[in-house]
Amino acid sequence: MDVSRSGVRSAVVVNPAKLEDPDELRAVLGKALAKAGWPAPEWYETTREDPGRGQSRAAVEAGAEVVFACGGDGTIMACASALVGTDAALAVLPSGTGNLLAANLGLTGDLAAGIAVAVEGGRRRLDLGLVKGRDEKRYFTVMAGMGFDAQMLGSTSETTKARIGWLAYIFGGLKHLRDRPMRISVRIDDRPPMRRRARSVLIANVGRLQGGVRLFKEAEPDDGWLDVAVLTPRTMGHWAVLILAVLRRRRRVPRMETFRAHRVQVTSNRPQPREMDGDVIPAGRVLRVEVQPRAIWLCVPRPEGSDDLAYDADAAARRGERLVGSE
């Protein structure tokens, strides 16, 4: 898919709560798109009741070929959900704290880079994860989880995130390092269930966590697989060894089992905290996930050539500075 041409119709779905100056964003983006030969984008604001899905669907119905999602992980997840089954591409303009998809794209709050990536025409099909509940289905772009990761997210205050960024999650996590493990059953595809006493189960579509830490080294965005990690630390020493091995990118991480799957079901003996793409969802005893292969188009620094979505992101940022500059 190549849309690196003039006249591309676009829309911006923006979470106003995540912006200090919406007028500045409108001016910078409008100027950069005009320089690229694109018409002015349509603007949609999210609401508490609709974090972006309805607005994105309306944008596509109005003819948008690229939808800029400007907000945190919740906004980006909602926009991506609306683009499933369409030819419109998702472009990420991160303005929240965690921004998991932005981290996997190498976009760390850089508006110029996000614009450049969109207008230069790099497109790639992205798998999505689908969390299936009793009454609804929810998509995620990066990761879903049960246990410690959701506890960490739920214990991190908005004030601390606004002050120190993604490092705030570390302080949220420290509160739960000594919590008791979950008694769970994990079923991978049609294999027999595995029983574990685990602190967390992560089901990932791509490989990076907050802060750009790459947990799943072999995860690819369009390979039709989910990567699963079952974390089983029981002491502070176990946590220390596990975290150090992840940070040092060791091939084998103690107290962490990894699997690949098309379908995953995690069942606990009691309701557990759960999350999707950095947003806490209602607690439950079951987390059931299926991969949705090549579900949406995503604007990326390069369309092909690397399993890393962030490939060429630094160069895109430099080109973006020229695009939004005064010249």
C-alpha positions in Angstrom: 0.0 0.0 0.0 1.5 3.3 -1.1 -0.2 6.6 -0.3 2.9 8.9 -0.6 1.1 11.2 -3.0 -0.7 14.5 -2.8 -4.4 14.9 -2.1 -4.7 12.2 0.5 -7.7 12.8 2.7 -7.1 12.5 6.4 -8.8 12.9 9.8 -7.5 13.6 13.3 -9.1 11.8 16.3 -7.9 13.7 19.3 -8.3 13.2 23.1 -8.5 16.8 24.3 -7.6 15.8 27.9 -4.1 14.7 26.7 -3.2 18.0 25.0 -1.9 21.2 26.5 -2.5 23.3 23.4 -4.9 21.8 20.8 -4.7 24.9 18.7 -0.9 24.4 18.3 -1.4 20.8 17.2 -4.0 21.9 14.6 -1.7 24.6 13.3 1.4 22.4 13.1 -0.3 19.5 11.6 -2.3 21.6 9.1 0.9 23.3 7.9 2.8 20.1 7.5 0.1 18.4 5.6 -0.4 21.4 3.3 3.4 21.3 2.6 3.0 17.6 1.6 0.1 18.5 -0.7 -2.6 17.0 1.5 -5.9 18.8 2.1 -6.8 20.0 5.6 -7.8 17.1 7.9 -11.2 16.7 9.5 -11.1 17.0 13.3 -12.9 14.7 15.8 -12.7 14.9 19.6 -13.1 11.9 21.8 -15.5 11.8 24.8 -15.7 9.9 28.0 -18.4 7.8 26.5 -16.6 7.2 23.2 -12.7 7.2 23.4 -12.3 7.2 19.6 -14.0 4.2 18.0 -17.1 6.1 16.8 -15.2 9.1 15.7 -12.8 6.9 13.6 -15.6 5.1 12.0 -17.3 8.4 11.1 -14.0 9.6 9.6 -13.6 6.6 7.4 -17.3 6.8 6.3 -16.5 10.5 5.3 -13.7 9.3 3.1 -10.5 9.5 5.3 -7.6 7.4 4.0 -5.4 8.1 7.0 -6.7 8.5 10.5 -4.3 10.3 13.0 -4.9 9.0 16.5 -3.7 11.7 19.0 -3.9 10.6 22.6 -2.8 7.8 24.9 -3.1 4.1 24.6 -6.8 4.1 25.0 -7.4 6.5 22.2 -5.1 4.6 19.9 -6.7 1.2 20.7 -10.2 2.6 20.1 -9.1 4.1 16.7 -7.5 0.9 15.6 -10.6 -1.1 16.5 -12.7 1.0 14.1 -10.3 0.5 11.2 -10.5 -3.3 11.2 -11.7 -4.4 7.8 -11.2 -1.0 6.1 -8.4 0.4 3.8 -7.8 3.4 6.0 -4.4 3.5 7.7 -3.8 4.4 11.3 -1.1 7.1 12.1 0.0 7.5 15.7 0.6 11.0 17.2 1.3 10.0 20.8 0.4 12.5 23.6 -0.3 10.2 26.6 2.2 8.5 29.0 2.6 4.9 28.2 2.0 4.9 24.4 2.8 1.3 23.8 2.2 1.3 20.1 4.2 4.5 19.7 7.1 2.9 21.6 7.1 0.0 19.2 7.1 2.5 16.3 10.1 4.4 17.8 7.9 7.5 18.3 8.4 9.0 21.7 6.0 11.9 21.7 7.7 13.4 18.6 4.9 15.1 16.6 7.2 15.8 13.7 8.2 12.2 13.3 4.6 11.0 13.5 3.6 13.3 10.7 6.6 12.4 8.5 5.8 8.7 8.9 2.3 9.3 7.8 3.0 11.4 4.7 6.0 9.5 3.4 3.7 6.5 2.7 5.3 3.7 4.7 2.5 1.2 5.3 2.4 -2.2 6.8 -0.3 -4.6 7.8 -0.6 -5.1 11.5 -2.0 -8.1 13.3 -4.3 -7.3 16.2 -5.2 -9.2 19.3 -8.9 -9.9 20.1 -10.0 -10.3 23.7 -13.3 -12.2 23.7 -15.6 -11.7 26.6 -19.1 -13.0 27.3 -20.8 -9.9 26.1 -18.2 -8.0 24.0 -15.1 -8.2 21.9 -12.1 -5.8 22.3 -9.1 -5.3 20.1 -5.6 -4.5 21.2 -2.5 -3.4 19.1 0.3 -4.4 21.5 -0.4 -6.4 24.5 -3.0 -7.8 27.0 -2.3 -9.2 30.4 -3.6 -10.6 33.7 -2.0 -10.1 37.1 0.9 -8.0 38.1 1.0 -5.8 34.9 -2.6 -4.8 35.4 -2.0 -4.2 39.1 1.0 -1.9 38.3 -1.1 0.1 35.8 -4.0 0.4 38.2 -1.7 1.7 41.0 0.0 4.4 39.0 -1.5 7.8 39.6 -2.2 10.3 36.7 -0.3 13.0 38.7 2.9 10.9 38.9 2.6 10.0 35.2 2.3 13.6 34.3 5.3 14.5 36.4 7.8 11.8 35.5 6.3 9.9 32.5 6.6 6.2 32.0 8.9 5.8 35.0 5.8 6.3 37.2 4.9 2.7 36.4 7.9 1.5 38.3 6.6 3.0 41.5 3.1 1.6 40.8 4.7 -1.9 40.4 6.8 -1.7 43.6 3.5 -1.8 45.6 2.7 -5.3 44.3 6.0 -7.1 44.1 5.2 -9.1 47.2 1.5 -9.9 46.4 0.6 -13.6 46.3 0.7 -15.4 42.9 -2.3 -16.4 40.9 -3.4 -20.1 40.5 -4.0 -20.3 36.8 -4.5 -22.6 33.9 -3.0 -21.6 30.5 -4.3 -23.2 27.3 -2.3 -22.6 24.1 -4.3 -23.4 21.0 -5.5 -27.0 21.3 -2.8 -28.2 23.6 -3.7 -29.5 27.1 -4.0 -26.8 29.8 -0.8 -26.0 31.8 -1.2 -25.2 35.5 1.0 -22.6 37.1 1.3 -20.3 40.1 2.1 -17.1 38.3 2.4 -13.4 39.0 1.5 -12.3 35.5 0.6 -13.6 32.0 1.4 -11.3 29.1 -0.1 -11.9 25.6 1.7 -9.8 23.0 1.3 -8.8 19.4 4.6 -6.9 19.2 7.6 -6.9 21.5 8.2 -3.7 23.5 6.9 -2.6 26.9 6.9 0.8 28.5 10.2 2.6 28.2 11.0 0.7 25.0 12.1 -2.4 26.8 11.9 -5.3 24.4 10.4 -8.3 26.2 9.6 -10.5 23.1 12.7 -10.6 20.9 11.1 -12.7 18.1 7.7 -11.0 18.0 6.7 -9.7 14.6 3.8 -7.4 13.8 2.4 -9.4 10.9 3.3 -13.0 11.4 -0.1 -14.2 12.5 1.1 -15.3 16.0 0.7 -14.1 19.5 3.7 -14.3 21.9 2.9 -15.4 25.5 5.0 -14.9 28.6 4.1 -16.5 32.0 6.0 -14.9 34.8 6.5 -17.0 38.0 8.8 -15.0 40.4 8.0 -15.7 44.1 10.6 -13.6 45.9 12.2 -10.2 45.6 15.4 -12.0 44.4 13.5 -13.8 41.7 12.1 -10.4 40.5 15.6 -8.9 40.5 17.1 -11.7 38.4 14.1 -11.6 36.0 14.2 -7.8 35.5 18.0 -7.8 35.0 17.8 -10.5 32.4 15.1 -8.6 30.4 17.1 -5.4 30.6 20.3 -7.1 29.4 18.3 -8.8 26.6 19.3 -12.3 27.7 18.0 -15.1 25.5 16.9 -17.0 28.5 15.0 -15.1 31.3 14.7 -16.9 34.6 11.2 -17.3 36.0 9.7 -16.5 32.6 8.2 -19.1 30.2 7.4 -18.1 26.6 5.1 -19.6 24.0 3.7 -18.8 20.6 0.0 -19.2 19.9 -2.9 -18.3 17.7 -5.3 -18.6 20.6 -4.7 -18.3 24.4 -7.0 -18.8 27.3 -5.9 -17.9 30.9 -8.2 -19.1 33.7 -7.7 -18.2 37.3 -9.3 -19.5 40.5 -10.4 -16.0 41.4 -11.0 -12.7 39.6 -7.7 -11.0 38.6 -6.8 -7.5 37.4 -6.6 -7.3 33.6 -5.3 -4.8 31.0 -5.1 -4.1 27.3 -2.5 -1.8 25.7 -1.8 -0.1 29.0 -5.5 0.5 29.9 -7.0 -1.4 32.9 -10.2 -3.3 32.0 -12.6 -5.0 34.5 -11.2 -7.8 36.5 -12.1 -11.3 35.6 -11.3 -15.0 36.0 -10.7 -15.5 32.3 -8.6 -13.8 29.7 -9.4 -15.3 26.2 -7.4 -13.9 23.3 -7.2 -14.7 19.5 -4.9 -13.2 16.9 -6.5 -11.3 14.1 -4.0 -11.6 11.2 -3.2 -8.4 9.2 -6.2 -6.7 10.5 -5.4 -3.0 9.9 -3.0 -0.8 7.9 -0.5 1.1 10.0 1.8 4.0 9.1 5.4 3.0 9.8 8.8 4.5 9.2 9.5 1.8 6.6 6.9 -0.6 5.0 9.1 -3.7 4.8 12.5 -5.1 5.5 12.6 -5.5 9.3 10.5 -7.2 12.0 11.0 -4.1 14.1 8.3 -1.4 13.5 10.7 1.3 14.7 13.2 0.7 11.8 14.3 4.1 10.4 12.4 6.0 13.1 15.3 8.4 13.9 15.7 9.3 10.2 11.9 9.9 10.0 12.2 12.3 12.9 14.9 14.3 11.2 12.8 14.5 8.0 9.8 15.4 10.0 11.6 18.4 11.5 12.1 19.8 8.0 8.5 19.1 7.2 7.1 21.1 10.2 9.8 23.8 10.0 9.4 27.3 8.8 11.1 26.7 5.5 
